[in-house]
Amino acid sequence: MFNIFPGLSLTKTYKQEYLLKDIFAGLSVAAIVLPIGIAYSAIIGLPPQAGLYSSILPMMAYALMGSSRQLIMGPDSATCLLVATMVAPLAAAGSDQYYALCIMVALMVGALCIVGGIFKMGMIANFLSKPILTGYLNGLAISIILGQMGKLFGYNLVSKEFFDTLFEFFSKLELTNIYTLIIGGGSFVLILLLKKFTPRLPAPLISVIIGIAIIMIFKDDKGIVLVGEIPAGLPTLGIPKIENVNLIKLAYESSGIVLISFCSMMLTNKSFASRNGYTINPNKDFIALGVADVMSGLSHGFAISGADSRTAVNNASGGKTQLVSVFAAFAIVLCLLFFTGYLSLLPVTVLSAIIISACIGLFDIKYSKKLYKLSKVEFYISIITSVSVIVIGVMPGVLIAVGLSMLRLLKYASHPRVFIQGELKGSTIFQNIENNPDAVQIPGLVIFRIESAMVFFNSDYLKTKLLEMIDNQKEKVECVILNADSVNMLDVTAADALEHLYYELHSRGIYMKLARANAQFEKMVSSISKYEKEHEIVNYNSVYDAVQAYLKDKK
């Protein structure tokens, strides 16, 4: 049971001194979850309570099943935009069918995550590199900020495409409600100042309280759009009815949300686990994310992920265990039971200010600068990801970026680096002569080191490359030693190419030896030689041994 539900281990390991810290951290997290949950519902186009329903049971589910002590589950800007993009073509925003589809997507995503975790597919988190995720989040932040600008200024933006929305925003500036802009702009500035000078305070909650207080004090709302009625009480559990929807297609499109939400969660997860000195289990967390999504869907919420801002608040508040999520969930339940009347007076422009400030936190300019200095190619992939997400959409943009990264990997794998090694005088060590000026080649001998697997799509290139490098030697080559310590795989095609290279060199009077080949490499070469009934290539335990064998033969 402890293996399936890691949270149960707290019954044995929980310390009394953790309790006050966990309660305080839980209240701090709830103070952030409350306004952000309502705000992120607006990104999808759902009623405000949906964001709160998406926080209660998911947090409890992850506390019971997840491997992280700090991670907080809940609405996530990236996941919200993906859900909105996916459901918008299928139903009218605000309709019962639209809400039902969002719930069904959460259930689909949850089911796929559970299946992924059961089949040990937590490794998919490695398929979105940090440059791609950085570019993705940068582009996503720009898209979301633009989508919220109309509400901040007091008018609606109906366009869906980025440039159309940008044009519509500027063309409608004359419709700006100055009172809405003052409250929204003031909330935005207040949040930024509080985050900068008093980061431990729940800036979004403070801005919400001030916004509600302004409406209560001045009575006349001056045309300011309010959140409106939020049903008091807890959601009923159940699966919605949907009609005329291809569930197989819905599941297929939900797989994109699975990829993004899980990878985003794991980045946050790994970061805070590393800071606090423990390890996490990706497959268990994949299942935990799935159960959390299912709980969200059953309680009339939407697809969620690991929330980096709320996890950071938990960590900064001194939260010690998964009970932080439980205390935060209970605090939200109390708000739903007793304080929804006040929340109905919240200006929508304040929510937009919260979303925009949160999206600014998605920008990682520092890492982009670092990327530019370290790897121009990965920097440009990051930029292409951002532009693609903005111009053609989230999922197409991510797929383009993943495709470019895979092409880059294939390019490197199909044209691996090959070095010539030389001897360090007075030692048994051999180093690449390109990087080490003290490494000297032994006359008549060329030692090659291949830094890649040898497989079907690079075998011809390697054979041609080795022959070319041999032809470029100034002195006559008598022997070639292939240092295979970096060759972690050899398939049949590459073994055939190696055999052909052996006989090509033999016809020139050049002998070839192997050194440091692993068991799989040696077995494949030996099998090829026996099958062809030809001379077997000798594999030496070290480059030094192979060199000594050459020098002995030469004598």
N, C-alpha and C positions, 0 to 999 in steps of 0.2 A: 504493500500500500504506500509506503514511503517512497518507493521508486516511481510509482505512477503519480502520486500526489506529494511532491517535495515539500509543499507548505505544511503538511502534517508533521514534519520533523521538528517544527517549532514546539510541539508538545513536550519534546525531550530536551531541546537546546535553548529555549527562550529564557532570558535573564530578566529579573525583576527591574533592573535599572534601565532596561530598554523601553519600558512601558510609556513613561512620560515623553520620551523623545519620539516614539512612534505616534503617540496621540497628537503631539504638537505638529509633527511633519504631516500627519494625515489631514489635520485642519488646514494647514498651509496649502497642501495639494488641492483640497476641496475648494479653497478660495480662488484657485486658478482654474480648476475644472469647470466651476459654475459659469463664469462669463464666457470662457472659451467654448464650452459645449454648446451654449446658446448661439454664439457667434458662428461656429463652424456649421451649425444646421443651416444657416443662411447661405453658405457656399453651395450646398447641395440643392437648396430650395425646399427645405422641410420645415415644419413648425418647430419653434424653439425647444420644446420639451424633448424632441427626438435626440438632441445632443446630450441631454442629461440621462435619458434612458440608455444611451450608448456608453455610459460611463459606469453605471452602478454594478450590474452583474459581470461585465467584462473585467473590471478591476478585481472583483472577488474571485472570478474564475482563474485569472492569472496568478493571484496570490496563492491559490491552492495548487496549481499545476506547473507554474513557471519555475525556471532555475535561477532567475535574477532576484536579488534582494531589494534592488532599487527601482526597477522598471515599473512605470505607470502606464496602464493601457487606457486608451480613450480616442476621441475624434482627432484626426490628423489632417492637416491642410492638403497634403498630397493625395491621400486616400479619398478625401471628400471631393476633390476636383475630378478624380478618376471616376468616382461613382456618378457624379453629375454629368460628365461627358458621356458615360455609357448609357445612362437611363434617359437622358433628354430626348433622343430620337424616338423612344418607344412610347412615351406618354406625355401629356401636357403637364408642365410644372405646376405643382400645387394640387393636382387631382389625387383622388384616392388610389387610382391605378399607379400613379407616379410613386407615391409613398409605399405602396405594396411592392413595387419593383425594387425599390431601395432596400427594403427589408429582405426580399428574396435574394438580392445580390449578397447581402451580409451572410445569409445562410449558405449560399453557394461557396463564397470565399472561405467560410469556416470549414465546410466539408472538404474542400480541396486542400486546405492547410492540414487538416487532421490526416488525410490520406498521405500527403507529402511527408509528414512527420513519421507516420507508421512505416513508410518505405524508405526511411533514412535519407530524405532528399534535402536535408538542411544545408547541404553543400551549395544549393543554388544561390545562397547569399553571396558566394564568391564570384558570380557571373556579372554583377554590377560593380565595376571598379569604383574607387573613390572619385577619380576624375569624372566619370559618367554621372555619379550621384550628385557631385558638386554642380556640374552643368545642369542637370535635371532640376535640382532645387533652385538654382538661380533663375532658370527660365520659368519655373512654376511660380516663384515669388512674384515675378513681374506680371504674369498673367492674372494671378489672384488680386494683386494690388490694383491693377487697372479695373478689374471687375467690381471692386468695392468703392472706387472713387465716386461713382454716381451717388451711392447712398451717403457717402461722407458729405457731398455737396447738396443733397436733398432732392435728387431726381433719379429716375429709373434709366438704366441702360439696357436696351433689349437686344443689341447685336451680340453675336456669338464669336465671330472671328476677331482676331486681335486688332488688325488695322481698322476694321469697321467700327469696333468698340472705341478705339482711340479717336477716330473722326467724330463719332457720335458724342463722346464726352466733351470735346471742345466745341462742337456745334450747339450744345445745350447749356453752355456755361451761363447764359442769360437767365436760365430757369433756377439758378442757385437760390436756395433758401438760406439767407444769411444767418438765421438763428441756428439752423441745423449745422451749418459750417462752423460756427463759433463753438458749439458744444462738441462736435466731432473733432475739430482741429485742436481745441483745448484739451480734450481727452487724450489725443495722440501725443501732444507735447508733454502732458502730465505723465503718461506712461513711460515715455523715453527718459524723462528726468528722474522718475522714481527708480527705473531700472539702472540708471547710471550711478545715482548717489545713495540709494537705499535698496539695494537688490534683494534684501531679505523680505521686504514688504510685498504683499500681493497687489502689484500695480493694477492689473485688470479689474480686480474686485473693487479697489478704491475708486477707479474711474466709473464703475457701474453704480456704486453707492452715490457718488456725486451727481451722476446723470439723473438718477431717480429722484434725488433730493431737489434738483433744479425744477423738474416737472411738478413735484408735490408743492413746492414753495410758490411758484408763479402761476399755478393752476392752468392758465391759458397755454396750450402747447404750441401756439404760433405756427401751426402747420407742420410741426415736427412729427415725423412718423415714429410711432411707438411699437414695441414688440407685440403688444396686445395680450389677450387672455392666454394664460398657460394653465391647463387643467391641473387642479390640485390632486394629489394622491399618486399612487404608483401605477405603472402600466400593467395591463393584463397580458399574460403570456399566451402566445398563439402564433400560428402560421397564417399569413394573409392569403386571400384568394386572388389569383391573377388570371386574366383571360387573354387568349389570342397572342401568346408569347411563346417563342421557341426556346424551351428550357435548355436544350443542348447548346444553342448559340449563346444563351445567357451564361452558361457554365464556361464555355470557351472564352468569352470576353472577360469573365471574372478571373481567369487565370492570370491576366495582366495585373489585376489588383493584388493578387496573391504575391506575385513576384516583387512588386514595388513595396507593398506594405511589410512583407517579411524582411526584405533587404534593408529597408529603412529602420525597422525595429532592431535588427541585428547590429547595425552600426551604433545605435544608441546603447544597446545592450552590452556590446563588447567594450565600449568606451568606459561606461560606469563600472563594469565588473573589473576592468583593469585598474581603475583608480582605487577601488576598494579591496583589491587583492584576492579575488576569487575567480573561478572559471565558470562558464555557462555551458549548457548543453543545447546546441542548435536544434537538434531533432525534438527534444522535449519542448523547447520553446515554440517550434513550429506547431506542434499539437496544441500547446497552451494558447497560441494565437488563434488557432482554429476554434477551440472551445469558446474562447472569449467572443469571437465573431458570431458563433451560433447563439450564445447567450444574448448578445446585442440584438440579433435578428428576432429571437423569440420574444424579447421585451420591447419590440417596436423601435429598435435603434437601427443604425446603419453600420457599414463596414468600418473597422477601426484599426489602429496600429499602436506601436509603442510610441508614446508621446515624449519627445526629447525635452521640451520646455518644462513639463510637469515632473519628469524624472529628475531634471536639474534642480527644481525646487525641493523635491524630496531629499536629494543628496545634500543640498545646502542647508536644509532644515535639520539635518542630523538623523534622518530616518535610518533605522537599523535593520528592520526585517520587512517581510511581505505584509505584516499587519498594518502598515501605513495605508495600503490600498483599501483594506477593510474599513479602517476608521474614516478614510476619505469618502468611501461609498455610503456609510451611515450618515455622514454629514450632509451629503447630497439628498439622501432620503428625507431628512428633516426639513431641508429647504423645499422639497416638493410637497411635503405635507402641510407646511405652515407659512411659507413666505412667497408663494407664487403670485399673490396679489400685488406685492411690491415689484416683482420682476416684470409684471405686465406694463408697468410705467416706464420701463427702460427705453430710451431713445435708440433707434436702430443705428443712428450715426455713431453712437458709442461702440457698438459691436463692430462696425466697420473700422473704427480706429484701433480696436483690439486686434482684429485680423491683420490690418496693415502693419502694425507694430510687430506682430508675430512673424509676418512674412519677411520683414526687414532682417529679422534674426536668422532667416534661412540663407541669406547671402553669405558666402564665405570668400570674401575678397582676398584675405590673407593667404588662404590655401591656393587660390588661383594665381597669385603672384609667385608663390613658391613653385607651383607647377610650371609656370612660364620659364623660371630659371633652370629647373631640373630637367624638364622634358617638353620641348616645344610641341611634339606630336600629340602627347596626351593633353596638353593645354588646348590645342586646336580641336581635339575631339570633345573636350569639355564645352568649348564655345559653340561648336556645331550642335551639341546636345541642347544647349540653352536656346539657340535660335530655332531649332526644329520643334522644341516643345512650345515655344511661343507662336510660331507661324503655322505649323501643321497639326499640332495637338500633342498631348502627353505621350500616349502609347506609341504612335508612329515615331515621335522624336526619340524615345528610349530605344526602340527597335533599330533605328538608324544608327544610334551611338553604339549599341551592342554589336551590330553588324560591322561597323568600322573597326571596333576593337578586335573582333575576331579576324577580320582581314589583316589587320596589323600583326596579330599573333601568327597567322598562317604565313605571312611574308617572312617573319623572322624564323619560323620553324622550317620553311622550305629553303631558306638561304642561311643556314646556321654559320656561326663564326668558326673558323679553323685557324689555329695558331701553330707556329713552329716553335719547338722548345729547345733550349740549350742547357748545358751543364753549368752549374755554379761551381767554380774552381774550388777544389779541396773539400767537396761534399758529395753526397749521393743524391742531391736534390736537383730537379730539372724544372726550369721556369720558362714562361713565354718570352722569347727574345724581344718581342715588340714592346713589352712593358718593363722588362728588366735588362738594362744595359750590361749587367755583369754576367748574364747567361750567354755562354759561348757554344756555337755549334761544333760538333765533332766532325772532322773532315770525312766525307763520303757517307755521312749518316744524316737522315732527316727524321725528326721525331714530330709527329702530328698529334695535336690534341683537338678533338671535336667537341664543342660545347652544346650538344643537342642529342636528342634521340635520333637514331638512324631508321627511318621508315620510308614507305613507298613514295611519298611526295617530295622527299629531299635526297633520295639515294643517287639519282642521276647527277644532280647538282654537285653532291659531295665527291663522287667519282671524278667528274670533270675538274672540279676545283683542286683536288689533290694532284692530279696529273699536271695541271697547269702550274701549280706551285713547285712541283718537281722539275718541270721544264725550265723554270725561272732560276733554278739554283746555278750559281757561278761554277761550282766544282762538280765533278762527275759524282752522281749518286750511286752508291753500291747497295744501300740497305734503307728500308723505311720501317719505322716503328710507329704503330698506331696506339697512342695512349688513350685507352677507352674508359678511363675512370669517370668521365662525365656523360658517357653514353648509357642512359638508364634503360634503353629499349632498342631491340633490333628485330625487325620483322623479316619475313621471307624475302620480300623484294629487295630490301637493303642487303641481306645476307648474300643473295645472288649477285648483286652489284659489287659487293666486297670480294666475292670469289672471282668475278671477271677482272676486277682491279688487280688481284693477286697474279693472275696469269698474264695480264697486260704488262705488269712490272717484270714478271719472270722472263717474258720474251725480250725485255730490254736488258736482262742481266742484273735486275734489281730484286733483292729478296725482301719479303715483308714479314714482320713479326708483330704480335699483339702483346700489349701489356695492360694489366689491371682491368681486364674485361670481367664483367660480373658473370654469375652462373648462367643467367638466361642468354646472354650474348655468346658465351663460350659454347653452350649447348646447341644454339642455333647454327653457329659456324661449323661445329663438329658434325651435326646432322646433315648439313648441306654437303660437306666433304664426303661423308660416307655414302650419301645417296648418289652423288656424282662419281663415286669411286676414284676420287682424286686425293692428292696430298693434303694433309690437314695442316692448317695454320697454327703455329705454336703460340700459346698464351703464357706470358711470364707474370710472376707475382708483382713485379715492380718494373718501372722504366729502367732503373739501374741494372737489374738482372738481365733485361733484354739487351742493354748496351754492352754489358760484359760478355754476353753470348756473341754479339756481333764482333767485338774486338778479338775474342778468342778464335772465331771462325776466320777472321782476317789474317791472323798469324799463321 
